[in-house]
């Protein structure tokens, strides 16, 4: 059998095992439920708040935006897992096995993608009962949702792998939190972006969180809701173009960065990181 095929199959099996473990382990299961439940509570309090004179409830506009935000967060999850495995030596062990890095990366992609789908389902299914005014009954809406989710994974997971290669410890990886929160704040997730200054709108449109939110809104909101968007348009081509550009950038840069990172990994660097971590704990 082709070694690459063997590595892909092993990665698929590894990813499914990691996903199953995260859904059966008490701590991981709590993490799966915590943020979706927190966002559902936010929606509950926004369900009767109207947005200006648009005739739409803020909760109706926010639900698909949160879906887009959560899809983008796969980037952060990938970064966190890669950094943690680099710090504890898991990546070094994978490097020592023929095609081990390929198996490792495929496994992480499967595990992160599966976890994201579970988290979105935990949020979306109850959300459909809490929030009214959504146009989620047509097959076209769900096809758009599925297609956009697939594009989101391609656009964000490679970027997450790059970020995970940059940071050498989980502590330093935490530096991502503030920039990510800043992107969420300006991307129209919890309030339509047209209510922010124009220069801030341009900044938000550089990053994928805004476009994922816009794409989810185009799939789940009625046609009239487009009136609160920039240019009163769902901008389908622009959404695919920007997310596609992020996907190409990540797919080009990620293999280069990951190869360089893997070459620098050694037993001495892992031991040094563990020693620093123990000093911090002490």
C-alpha distance (Angstrom), angle and dihedral (degrees) to the residues before:
residue distance angle dihedral
X1 . . .
X2 3.80 . .
X3 3.85 109.9 .
X4 3.81 91.4 -134.8
X5 3.80 91.3 52.7
X6 3.79 89.5 49.3
X7 3.81 90.6 50.9
X8 3.81 91.7 49.1
X9 3.79 92.0 50.8
X10 3.79 91.3 47.4
X11 3.80 89.9 49.1
X12 3.80 91.2 50.5
X13 3.82 90.9 51.3
X14 3.79 91.5 45.7
X15 3.79 91.8 50.7
X16 3.81 92.8 50.4
X17 3.80 91.0 49.0
X18 3.82 91.7 50.7
X19 3.80 90.6 47.4
X20 3.80 92.5 50.0
X21 3.80 90.8 48.3
X22 3.80 91.9 51.4
X23 3.81 90.2 52.6
X24 3.79 95.2 48.4
X25 3.80 100.3 39.4
X26 3.80 112.0 92.2
X27 3.80 97.2 -137.0
X28 3.81 95.1 45.4
X29 3.80 91.6 44.8
X30 3.81 89.2 54.0
X31 3.81 89.4 53.1
X32 3.82 90.2 50.7
X33 3.80 90.5 54.6
X34 3.81 102.4 34.8
X35 3.82 101.6 73.2
X36 3.83 96.5 38.0
X37 3.81 90.1 50.6
X38 3.81 90.8 46.9
X39 3.82 90.6 51.4
X40 3.81 90.5 47.0
X41 3.80 89.1 54.4
X42 3.83 88.7 51.7
X43 3.81 90.3 51.0
X44 3.78 91.2 49.5
X45 3.80 91.6 59.2
X46 3.83 92.3 43.8
X47 3.80 96.5 47.2
X48 3.84 94.8 95.2
X49 3.83 98.1 34.8
X50 3.80 111.5 107.2
X51 3.80 123.7 -145.3
X52 3.79 108.3 -128.4
X53 3.79 114.6 -74.8
X54 3.81 94.1 -32.9
X55 3.81 93.6 105.6
X56 3.82 91.0 -130.0
X57 3.77 127.9 114.2
X58 3.78 115.6 -119.9
X59 3.80 90.9 -128.9
X60 3.81 90.3 58.0
X61 3.81 90.9 53.6
X62 3.80 93.8 43.3
X63 3.83 100.4 51.0
X64 3.83 97.2 70.7
X65 3.80 90.1 39.5
X66 3.81 90.0 58.0
X67 3.81 88.9 50.4
X68 3.79 88.9 55.8
X69 3.79 91.8 46.7
X70 3.81 91.9 51.3
X71 3.82 90.7 48.8
X72 3.80 89.1 54.4
X73 3.81 90.4 49.6
X74 3.82 88.9 70.9
X75 3.80 82.8 82.2
X76 3.81 91.0 61.4
X77 3.81 93.3 44.3
X78 3.81 91.2 52.3
X79 3.79 90.2 49.4
X80 3.80 93.0 49.4
X81 3.80 94.2 49.3
X82 3.79 94.0 46.4
X83 3.80 92.4 48.4
X84 3.82 92.8 48.1
X85 3.81 92.5 48.5
X86 3.78 90.5 47.6
X87 3.79 91.2 51.6
X88 3.83 96.6 49.3
X89 3.82 96.0 43.9
X90 3.82 99.1 -105.9
X91 3.81 90.9 123.5
X92 3.79 91.4 49.8
X93 3.80 90.5 54.2
X94 3.81 90.5 48.1
X95 3.80 90.0 50.5
X96 3.82 90.9 55.2
X97 3.83 92.3 59.6
X98 3.83 121.5 77.3
X99 3.82 106.7 -99.0
X100 3.80 86.6 -3.8
X101 3.80 94.1 138.1
X102 3.82 91.1 53.4
X103 3.81 90.5 50.0
X104 3.79 90.6 47.4
X105 3.81 95.1 49.8
X106 3.81 94.2 45.6
X107 3.79 89.1 50.0
X108 3.80 92.3 50.9
X109 3.82 92.0 47.7
X110 3.82 91.0 52.2
X111 3.82 93.1 45.2
X112 3.82 95.1 46.8
X113 3.81 93.7 43.5
X114 3.79 92.4 48.8
X115 3.80 92.0 47.0
X116 3.79 90.3 50.7
X117 3.81 92.4 52.4
X118 3.83 90.2 50.0
X119 3.81 92.4 48.8
X120 3.82 92.2 48.3
X121 3.80 91.3 49.6
X122 3.82 91.7 50.0
X123 3.80 88.2 53.9
X124 3.81 102.3 36.5
X125 3.81 102.8 45.8
X126 3.84 96.5 56.3
X127 3.82 89.2 36.4
X128 3.80 91.0 62.4
X129 3.81 88.5 60.4
X130 3.82 95.2 44.1
X131 3.81 97.4 46.9
X132 3.80 125.5 55.2
X133 3.79 129.2 -163.7
X134 3.80 97.5 54.0
X135 3.81 122.1 136.7
X136 3.79 95.7 -142.9
X137 3.78 98.8 128.4
X138 3.81 100.5 87.8
X139 3.83 124.8 85.1
X140 3.81 88.3 -130.2
X141 3.80 91.0 63.2
X142 3.79 92.6 53.8
X143 3.81 93.2 44.4
X144 3.80 89.5 52.3
X145 3.80 89.6 47.8
X146 3.81 93.2 50.9
X147 3.80 93.4 45.0
X148 3.79 92.0 48.8
X149 3.81 91.4 48.3
X150 3.81 90.5 53.6
X151 3.81 90.4 49.3
X152 3.81 89.8 47.3
X153 3.80 91.5 56.2
X154 3.81 92.6 49.1
X155 3.81 90.6 47.4
X156 3.81 97.9 46.5
X157 3.82 110.8 29.3
X158 3.84 95.7 64.9
X159 3.81 89.5 48.0
X160 3.81 88.6 50.4
X161 3.81 89.9 51.8
X162 3.81 89.6 52.4
X163 3.80 91.5 50.3
X164 3.80 90.8 47.4
X165 3.80 89.2 54.2
X166 3.79 92.6 52.0
X167 3.81 97.2 56.3
X168 3.80 119.4 66.1
X169 3.81 98.3 -164.8
X170 3.78 138.7 32.2
X171 3.78 88.3 -120.8
X172 3.81 93.3 58.7
X173 3.80 90.1 41.9
X174 3.79 87.2 63.4
X175 3.80 87.0 72.6
X176 3.83 86.1 81.3
X177 3.79 91.3 70.3
X178 3.80 99.1 80.8
X179 3.84 96.8 46.0
X180 3.82 90.2 47.5
X181 3.81 91.9 49.7
X182 3.80 88.3 48.9
X183 3.81 91.6 53.1
X184 3.80 90.7 49.1
X185 3.81 91.3 49.6
X186 3.82 93.9 55.0
X187 3.82 98.6 36.5
X188 3.79 99.3 79.7
X189 3.79 96.1 -109.8
X190 3.81 99.1 134.2
X191 3.81 97.4 21.6
X192 3.83 131.2 22.4
X193 3.79 110.5 -86.6
X194 3.81 92.1 -131.8
X195 3.81 87.8 74.7
X196 3.84 90.6 65.9
X197 3.85 127.6 79.2
X198 3.80 114.9 -78.8
X199 3.81 94.5 -117.0
X200 3.80 89.3 55.1
X201 3.80 89.9 50.9
X202 3.80 89.5 57.1
X203 3.80 91.4 50.6
X204 3.82 91.8 50.0
X205 3.80 91.7 51.5
X206 3.80 91.5 62.9
X207 3.80 92.2 67.5
X208 3.83 129.9 65.4
X209 3.83 97.6 -123.6
X210 3.82 92.7 75.1
X211 3.81 93.5 47.3
X212 3.79 93.8 46.9
X213 3.79 89.6 51.1
X214 3.80 90.7 48.4
X215 3.80 91.9 48.8
X216 3.80 92.5 49.9
X217 3.81 90.5 48.6
X218 3.80 90.4 51.5
X219 3.82 89.1 53.6
X220 3.79 99.5 45.4
X221 3.81 107.3 28.1
X222 3.81 127.7 77.9
X223 3.81 118.1 -104.6
X224 3.80 92.7 -102.2
X225 3.81 91.8 65.0
X226 3.79 89.8 72.2
X227 3.80 87.2 81.7
X228 3.84 90.5 80.3
X229 3.81 93.7 52.4
X230 3.80 128.7 93.0
X231 3.80 108.1 -80.9
X232 3.83 88.7 0.0
X233 3.80 88.3 -90.9
X234 3.81 136.1 116.1
X235 3.83 87.9 -140.0
X236 3.79 96.1 -149.8
X237 3.81 95.5 176.3
X238 3.79 92.9 48.4
X239 3.82 90.5 49.3
X240 3.79 92.7 52.8
X241 3.81 91.0 42.1
X242 3.81 97.1 52.1
X243 3.81 94.9 42.1
X244 3.80 89.2 44.9
X245 3.81 90.0 52.2
X246 3.82 90.6 52.1
X247 3.81 89.3 48.3
X248 3.81 92.8 51.7
X249 3.80 91.7 45.8
X250 3.80 91.9 50.8
X251 3.81 95.0 44.4
X252 3.81 91.1 50.7
X253 3.80 98.1 43.3
X254 3.83 100.7 35.8
X255 3.85 98.2 66.4
X256 3.82 91.2 48.4
X257 3.81 94.1 48.7
X258 3.80 93.5 42.8
X259 3.82 92.6 51.0
X260 3.80 91.4 50.8
X261 3.77 91.5 46.1
X262 3.82 91.9 49.7
X263 3.82 91.6 50.2
X264 3.81 90.8 54.7
X265 3.81 93.7 51.0
X266 3.81 115.3 103.2
X267 3.77 139.1 150.0
X268 3.79 91.2 -99.6
X269 3.83 93.9 54.4
X270 3.81 91.6 49.1
X271 3.81 90.7 48.6
X272 3.81 90.3 48.9
X273 3.82 91.5 52.6
X274 3.80 91.3 49.2
X275 3.80 90.5 50.4
X276 3.81 91.3 51.3
X277 3.81 90.6 48.3
X278 3.81 91.2 50.7
X279 3.81 90.7 49.8
X280 3.81 90.0 52.8
X281 3.81 91.0 50.1
X282 3.78 91.1 47.1
